[in-house]
Amino acid sequence: MAEQYGIAGGTAREISASVESRVADGTLRPGASLPPVRRLAGELGVGAGTVAAAYKELRGRGVVVTLGRGGTVVASAPAVTSRRPPRVPSGLRDLAGGHPDPGCLPVLSPPRRVEPVPGSHRAAPRLPALEDAARAWFARDGVPSGSVTFAHGALDCIARLLTTELRPGDAVAVEDPGFHHLLDLVPALGLRMLPVTVDDDGIRPEALRGALRAGARAVVCSPRGQSPLGARFTLERRDELLSVLRDFPDVLVVEDDHNAEISGAAAVTLAAGGPARWAQVRTVSKHLGIDLRWAALACDPATLARHDGRMLLTSGWVSHILQATVGDLLTDPAVTRLVAEASSTYTARREALVAALGEHGIASHGGSGLNVWVPVRDESAVVNGLRSRGWWIAAGTRFRIASPPGVRVTTATLTPAEAGGFARDFVDTLTESQAVYGG
């Protein structure tokens, strides 16, 4: 069996590296079983403890999981790969990517002149003007802004927060369905995911309590513009969640408010409710441009110290050229007007599709953000059926852990005039699917 899968090595490190390379090149695919410890040890001529140590290392790195009597298998989203979306076939209308409409974005204008500096920026990593703008951005929505810092995008920031607070094997409560890149990131950090169900008002309080009782040391959630469901917190839901969190004061609460300016929903955040350990991350890629890999972080003082301490040891700071570019955009009145218009446009497009589907009796979710989530029985049948009609949408499996199937439709470029045609094609696809699969 070792020869069958190309597993080799005489030490735990060599064996784990061999398995990891086979996963990375696709020889061992998600769900594939690895040989039992004693069998592989015999085939490689090493002790069982050596193979057990290799498997333990692979589990800690999120490459494999152990299923009790089911043995050790390659993880559904192994940390050495990423659930990248498939290429959009030629000639299809792309409604799968989750990206903003380029027509709703400003033209980027980097600063014309940047003076050289002696040494590094570690002593003063943040431009004062952008720090002031970030504080005002958070304070506008009631988020405490006494401790603010920067990072290279939301996932960079979240990864740093989790790795400074947790240790390999610790559990993180995540939305289900949720952001697929986060669902890949958590196991890649050697952490366990505890899924928390989501409805139109955000994560469900009883599900969150269950995850916290099961040992989650951090929770990552979106207060609005949640992907893929489009959920947004209401005041009632926010208060219910804060009530749950008060019983777990040591848990780090991370809010990803990446769609703050174009979600089409009011700011209702857990951060404003006073949890003991908290952080809110905001980015500008959705409303100013996907090439602006910058994030603002507001958090409690202890979290800020840990985040910045780790960052200073690694990347050090966010490029001041990037900071100057973002600062100019955030304070430009013309850009502010463009973003407000974009928010209205995205809301109209999202609501048009929800209404068009509803006219055909198709339930969907899309209370905020750039996407609409449609529950379906067979994701592949719907994706392939719409592909044959010229549409490319995202199968929900990339976004799910234990939640029911569905598909995600990005409405950022789907005009209200086009929504009716897409809805009719969706209905025809469902009809064909039901005929093939027996209703």
N, C-alpha and C positions, 0 to 999 in steps of 0.2 A: 504493500500500500504506500510505503514511503516513496518507492520508485514511481508509482502511479501518479502521485501528486507532486513529485519533484522535491520532496522534503529531505534535507540533508543536514549534516552537522554533527559535531562531537561534543559541543558544549551547549548550555542552555541559550546563550546569546546567539550562537550560530544557528541553532534550530529555530528560534523565534524569528531571526532575520530571514531564514529560508521560507518559513510559512508566510511572513509578511510580504516577501517579494512575489510569492505565488498568488497572494490575494491582490496585490497591486497590478500584476499583469493579466489578471482575469482567469488564471488557471483554476484557482479556488474562488468560487463565486459565493455571494451571500446565501447562507443556509447550508452550504456544503459541510459535511461532517469530517472532522479530523480523526485520525486513528486513535483508538484508546491508548492511554499512556503506556501500559505495559507492552502492548503490541508494537507501538512505534519504537519503544526503547529496545526491544529485541531486534527489530529490523535494522536499527542504527548501531547496535552494539554498545549502547550506553545504559547507565542506570535509570530506573524508573523515576528517581528523584530529579534527574537532569531534565527529562521531558516534562515532568510536572512543573518544574521551575520555569521552563520555556512557556508552557501554557499559561501559567500565572502572569508572566510578563505580558503576554499577548492580551489577556483579559484586562489587565490594568491599563493597557493602551487602547482599549476599545476595538481591537481587531477581531476578537472572538468572544463568544459568550458560552457559558455552561448551562445546560438544560436538564440537570439532574440525570435521570436515566436516559435522557435523549443524547447524552454525551456533550462533547465540545464542538460547536459549529461556528462558521464564519458569521460575524455580526451582519444584521440586515443592512446597516450603513457603516461598514468598517472604516476605522479612522485613517487608513492609508488610501482611501478613495473618497469621492464626494458624489452625492446624488445630483450630478450635473444634468440639467434638462437636455433632452435630445435636440439635435439641430432642427430648425424649422425647415420642413421640406419646401422646395422651390414652388412658388406660385400660390402658397397659402397665406391667408391673413393671420398674422401672429397675435393671438389674444392669450398667450400663455406666460409671458415673461415677467409680469408684475412691474414693468418699467413705466416711467412717466411719458407723456407725449412730448417729443422734442419741441413741438410748436408752443408748448406752455412754459418753456425754460428760457431764462435770460442768456444772452451771449456772455461768455466768461471773458473777463478782462484782467489778466494778471498785472501787478504793478510794473510800471515801465522801468523803474530804477530801484535796485536793491543794493544798499551799501554793504561792503564786506565787514565782517566783525572779527575781532581778535578772539581766538580760542573757540569756545562753544557757547550755546545758549542755555546750558544747564542751570546757570544761576538765575536766569529770567526766561523761562521757557514759553511764557504766554505774552502776547502783545497786549498792553493795557487797554487799548481801544476795543479789541475784540472781546477781551474778558468783560469789559463793561457792557458791551452789547449782549453777551451771553447771559450775564446776570439779569439784565432787563428782560430778556426773552423768557427766562424761567419765572421771574417775579410777576410778569404780566399774567401768568396763569396760576398764581398762588403757590408755586413751588419754591421752597426756601432756597435762597441763592447766596447764603453766606459762604459756602464752600463750593467753588466751581473750578473745573479744570478741563483739559482737552485730551482727545485721543484720535487715532487714525480710523475713524468709522465706528459704527455701533458694535459689530462683532469683535473688533479689536479691543474695545473697551470692556465688553461683557466677559471676554475670555480672561482679561487681566483681573477683573473683579473676582471671578470664580476661582482662579488659581491662587489668588492671595488669601482668599477666605476659606477654601475647602482643600481637602486632600484626596488623592486618588481613592476611589471607592465610595466617596461620599455621594449623597443623592441630591438632585436638583429637581424641583417641581417645574414642569414646563407645560405650556398649553397644548391641548390635543383636540382638534387639529391645530398645528402651529407652524411657525416659520421654519422651512426645511433646512436652511443653513444652520440655525440654532440646534436643530435636532441632529445634525451631523457634528456640530462643534462639541456638544456636551460629552458624548462618548469618546471623542478624539482627545479630550482632556483627561480621560481616565475616570470620568464621573458617571454615575448612574442617573437615568431619567425616570422620574415618577410622573406619568401623564395626569393632567388635570383637565377635565372636560370643560368645553367652552360653549356658551350660547350667545345670543345676540347682545347680551349685556356684559360679556366678558367671562372670565373664569368663574366657575360656580363655587360658592362658599363651602358647600358640603364636600366637594371634591378636593378643594384646597386643604380643608381640615384633615381629610383622609391622608393626603400626601405628607402633611406636616407630622401627623401622628406616626406615619411610617418612617420618619427620620429625615425628611428633606431639610437641608441646612440653608438652602437658598431657593427663591422662587423668581422666575423670569416671566414677565407678562407684558402685554401691550394695553395701555389705557384707551386707545382709539386707533382706527386704521389697522386693526389686527389682521395679519395675514395667516391663513387664507379666508377666514370667515367674515371679516369686516366688522367684528364686534367692537363696541365702545362702552366704557363704563357709564352707568347712570349713577346719580347721587345715592340712590337706595342700595345699589350693588356695591358701590365704594364703601359705604358704611358697614355693610354686612361683611365684607372682606377684612376691613380694619378690625372688626370685632373678633374675627378668627385670629388675626395676626397678633392681637394683644396677648393671647395665650402662649405665643411663641416669640418672645422678645429678642431672642438671639438669632433669629432667622434673617438673612439678608434679603431684602425685597428690591429687585431690579426691575424698573419700568423702562421699556423700550418705546419711546414716543417718537419714532422715526418719521411718522406722517403728521407731525404737529401742525404744519401750516396748510396742508391740503387734504386733511382727513374729512372735512365737512362735519365735524363733531366738536362739541364744546370740550374744554379741558376739565376733566374730572379725574383727579389723580390720587393714588394712594400716598404719594410723597407729601401732598398738602395736608394729609391727615395725621402726621406725626408718628410714624413707626420709628422704633428705636434705631434700627439699622436699615438704611435705604439708599437707593441711587436712582436717578432718572437720567437716561441717555437720550439726546436729541441729535439728529443729523440733518444735513442740508441736501443730500443727494437727490431726494425725490422732488424737491421744489426749486433747487438752484442748479443742479447738474450732477450726473452720476460720477463725474470725474473728480468731484470735490470730496476726497476721502478725509473728512473732518467730522468730529463729533464733540459736542459739549456735554459735560457731565456735572450734574449737581448732586450732592450727597452729604451724608453726615461727616463730621471732621475725621473720625477714625478711618472710614472708608477712603476718603480723599488721601490721607497720609499713606495708606497701604498701596493704593493705585499709583500715586505719583512716585513713591519709593521704588516700585517695581519698574515703572516706565523709565525713570532716570538711569536704571541699571541696564536697560535694553536699548530702545530706540532713542531715548533721551528727551526728545521734544517733537512736536509737530512743526514741519517746515514753516518758517516765518513768511515765506513767499505765499504759501497756501493760506496762512492765517490772514495776511493782508488782503488777499483776493476775497476770502469769505467776509472779512470785516467790511470791505467796500460794498459788497452786495447786500449785506444785512442792513446797511444804513442808507441805501439808495432809495429815495421815494419812488422812482419809476419802477424799480424791481419789486418793491412792496406792492404797488398796484398790480403789476403783472401776476404776482403770486396770488393775490386775492381773486383776480379773474380766473386763474387756473383752478383754484379751489372750487369756485362756482361751476366751472365747466366740468370738472371731474364728478361733482355731486350730481349734476344734471345727467351725465352719461350713465353713471352707476344706477341712479334711480329709474332711468328710462328702461334699462334692461330688466331690473327687478319687476317693474310694472308690466313689461311685455311678456315676460315669462308667466307672471301671475294671471294674465288674461287667458292663458292656455291651461291654467290649473297647475302650473309647475311652481312648487315652493322653492324659495332661494333665500340666501342670507347676504346682506350687503349694506349694513347700517352706516358704514364709513369707509374711507380709504379708496383704493384703486381697483378692488377686486369684488367679484360676486362668487359665492360658493353655492353650488347646486348639488344637493344630495341625489345620488343615483344608485341603482343596484349594481350595475356593471360598468366600471370606469372605462375599461378597454373598448367595450362596444360603443360607448358614447364618443370617446375620443376618435376612434376610427371612423364612426359614422359621420361625424362633423368634418373630419379630414376629407372624406369623399365629397363633401359639399363646399370645400374651400376654406374651412376654418381650422385653426390650430389652437387647441386649448390644453390645459395642464391636467393630467390625471392626478387624483387626490392622494394616491399612495405615497407620494413624496412628502406629504404634509401630515401624515397620520401615524399614530402609534397603535391605539386601540379603538379609536373612534370609527364610526361607520363610513363607508365609501362616499365619494363625491368628486366633483370636478371644479377646478378654479378657472374662472373667466376674468381676464384683465380687461377692464372697461375704459382704460385711460385714453385709448384712441377710437373707441367704438361710439360713433355719434348716435344721438337719439333717433335720427332718421334710419340708421342701420339696425337698431335694436330689434325692430319688428321682424325683419328678415332673418336675423340670427335666431330669434325665438321660434319662428316657424320651422327652421331647419332643425332646431333642437327637438321640437315635438316630433317631426318626421323621424329623426334618429331614434328617439325613444320608442316610437311605434314599431319600427323595424326590429329594434332590440327585443321588445316584448314578444314579437312574433317568432323570433329565432329561439329565444330562451324560455318559451312557454309561459309568458305572462308573469 
